[in-house]
């Protein structure tokens, strides 16, 4: 295990609280820590937890914080828990913690809106307003390895290097080879598919839009992309659509004719909470758009917003 104690950021102050972040060494956990710092959330003592090798550190407020093994951690030492991991082990552990400490605030990824649904919904709200509702929506989503955690990032990197050296790819995190490939995002066992989960979330976020999703794992590390096709109830005007998107919060419109102005996951999305929209095409009632966004940053922002909500409502939490 990593040596040394975690720094204490003035945990004696009454306004501060001690926080555990499960999956702190994953891309999502790292983004959560960065936002906690940027938004000056009053964390007293931070406990970064991992289900991987505990012999690692994470950076928070300019200091190194050693990760502790999540399974062995004493959760009575903290007042709140963020679960920034999609692994089945993290889900099982969070359920156990809730049963042992039912009054402690716990935030998991099941309680936030999935990033692709958030990205699509921002655009659909504008389309629905201009087109007198929506008749149909189809979205093709390409997700990065980072959504599968640090293990997913490392598997893509290792497979890419190995294939260049004429070595066979051994999939562990993904069901098939991910390097130089596209892999459908399928359901596991009897669990609902990720695609149906996105459709349900989109319907909730847009007051009933019926969206069909096709999701694949793409051989990219960070950032995601969506090819979105939406059919409105009445003909759309492309200039009105562009004007409405320009004024929509959370959307950055990039519609220059130069190829360099087209947003991509690698060049524009990473580290931003915005949805970048480009390549808008309108044919009568049908609109086709290209969306780029950072699912890690978007979901981290929701988790940190939940912490801010806990602070704003101390009567409903243990943060005081």
Secondary structure, DSSP 8 states (H G I E B T S, - for coil): ---S---BS-TTSTT-EEEEEETTTSHHHHHHHHHHHHTT--EEEEEEEESS-SS-EEEETTEEEE-EETTT--GGG-SEEEE----HHHHHHHHHHHHH-TTSEEE-GGGS--HHHHHHHHHHHHHHHHTTSEEEEEEEEEE-GGGG-HHHHHHHHHHHHHHHTT-----SSSSS--TTSEEE----TTS--HHHHHHHHHHHHTTS--EEEEEEEES-SS-EEEEEEEEESS---HHHHHHHHHTSTTEEE---SSGGGS--IIIIITT--SEEEEEEEEETTEEEEEEEE-HHHHHHHHHHHHHHHHHHTGGGSS--
